[in-house]
């Protein structure tokens, strides 16, 4: 499970620094690539393996995490799908989960502001609440299990319906 991630700021092209860009991309995209590059040959040799990349709802649309974060998570979803296509026939399954707003330190500051657009949208979503980390963990466990043996290159939204509108 590739679950490391950093948020960065919501700086636009004119404001983002190269240091911030590099840090966010290194953590959210390059690190999963490096891990997969090392582990996929081992999985192929044994004829089986499962990788679950933790992307984000920001992997599917702009405006959900800032320039660097959104770019990295779009890249991670593309990496997931391409690796699944390239290595699925060898017994290696690669999928992604796309968490929405989850009650973690990463978004605590946003959730504390009742009038913040994210907080307001959560209130209008079908679940009407942020998710809990265990709910993401359960989705990861499912994708890593034998019950998901026919799932390759998928992006499973775990967002309480946040991204359907």
N, C-alpha and C positions, 0 to 999 in steps of 0.2 A: 504494500500500500504506500503510494507516494502521497503523503499528507502534509508536507512542509509548505508553508506559505506565509507571505507577508503582504500587507495591504498597500502600503505607500499612501501617497496623497492623491487628491483628485485634481492635481495640477494639469493644465492643458499644455499643448505643444509649446506655447510661448513661455511657460513657467517652469516646466519640469527640468531638473538638472540631469546631466548624464550620469552622475553618481546614483541618483534615485532610480533612473531607468535601468541601469546595470544591476543594481541590487535586487530590484523586483524581478527582472527577467532571470537573473542567476538563480534565485530561490524558487520561483514559480514555474520555470520552464527548463532551464539548463540542468538543474539538479535532478528532476525526474528523468530527463534524457540520459544523463550519466548513469543513474542507477539502472535504468532499463538496458542500456548498452552493456553493462556488466552482468546483469542477471539473465537476460534473454538467452544467451548462448548456453548457460547452465540448464535452464528450463528446457530448451530444445534438445539438449543431450539426453535429458531424462524423459523426454517425450511428453511432458505436461508442465503446466504452470499457469498461474493466474496473477495478473497485475491489475490493480484498481488505482487509477489516478484520481485524486481529489481536485477537481477543477472548481467551477463556481457557476452560479447563474450568469455571471459576467462573461462566460464563454459563449453565450448565445446572442448577446445584444450589447450595444454601447450604452454608456451612461450609468453603469452599475458598479463602477469601481475606480474610475480614473484611467488615464491613458496607458500607463505601464501595466497596471493590474489587468485591465481588460485585454490588452494585447497579449500578455503572457497566458491568460486563461483561454483565450481563443487559440493560441498556439498549442497549449496543452491538449485541448480537445482534438485539434488536427493531428498532433503527434500520436494521441491514443488511437485514432481511427486508422492512420497510416500504418502504425506498428501492428495493429490488429490484422489489417489486410496482408501485410508482409509476413507475419509470423503465425497467423491463426492455423494454417495448414500443418504446422509442426506440433500442434497440441498446446500452444500457448494462447490463452485468452486474455485480452486486454480491453478493459472498459473504463468508464469514468462515472463518478457521481458529481452532480452539480448542486451543491448546497445553496440554498437561498439564505435569507437572514436567520442565522442560528445564534442563540443566546450564549455568546462567548465574549471574551475580552475584546476581540477584534471589532465588534460593533456595539459594545456596551455604551459608549459615549453617544452614539446615534439613538439608541433605544431610550436613553434618558431624556430625550427632547421630544415631548408629545407632538409638537407641530412640525417635526422634521419630516420631509416627504417620504422617507423610507418607513418611518414609524406609522405615518398615516396610511401608506399603502398596505402595510402589514395588517392594519385594522380592517381594511377593505377586502383582503384576500380571503379565500374560502376557509382557511384554518383560523384566521383572525388572531394569530399569535406568532412569535418567532419559534423556530424549531429548537429542539434540544439536541445536544451533541450525540446522545444515544440513538436518536433517530437516524442520523447520518451513519453512525457506526453499524446499525442494523442493515442499512442499505448496502454498505461496504461488505458486510459479512455475507449477505445474500449473493452479491456479484462474485464473491470469492468462493462460493460453495458449489458443490456438484449440482444443486438445483438450478443453477444458472448456466449449465454446460452448453446450452445452445445460444447463449448471448455473447456476441462478439462485436466490439467496436461501438457499443452503446453508450449513450449519455443519459443517465438516470437523474432526473430532476428531483431533488429532495427539498422542496421549498414551500410546502403548504399552499400551493397554487399561486404563489407570488408572481410567477412569470407568465401566467396564462392571460394576463390583461395588461 
